[in-house]
Every structure is written in C-alpha cells, then in structure tokens.
Amino acid sequence: MKTSLFALLLVTVLTASILSGCVFAVGVPDSELKSKPTLGRQLSDLKRARDSGAINEEEYQAAKKRLLEQ
C-alpha cells in the first residue's frame, strides 16, 4: 500500500512538472523565440531592396549608415 501511494505521488509530481514546462513554452510569445536578424542579413536585405528599386541610392546609403552605427 505504501509503495503504490508513493508511486502515485511520484507520477503526479512528474506529470505536473512536465505539464508546467509545456505551459511555459506555449505561453512564450513568438517574438521572444525569434532572434533579431544579424547585421549581415540586414545589409543583404537592404541591398536587395536597392537593387529591386524599392529604395533609391540615397535611401540605401542613409539606412546602411544607420545600421553600421548601431
């Protein structure tokens, strides 16, 4: 009887521990899970925007300068 009670208590505690970890992981906003793009990625995206005509050369240079000064 003592052994089965201990086993039940152990299973309950383990289950609660596992579920609380799952609840925590589910409650984390996506924005916190995603990392900020690297400087290289930001510069590549900026160059792609200039090359596609989305921004002009002056806008490209200003944005590039801001990124490099960060």
Stockholm file with secondary structure:
# STOCKHOLM 1.0

chainA/1-70         MKTSLFALLLVTVLTASILSGCVFAVGVPDSELKSKPTLGRQLSDLKRARDSGAINEEEYQAAKKRLLEQ
#=GR chainA/1-70 SS CHHHHHHHHHHHHHHHHHHHHHHHHHTSCHHHHSCCCCHHHHHHHHHHHHHHTSSCHHHHHHHHHHHHHC
#=GC SS_cons        CHHHHHHHHHHHHHHHHHHHHHHHHHTSCHHHHSCCCCHHHHHHHHHHHHHHTSSCHHHHHHHHHHHHHC
//
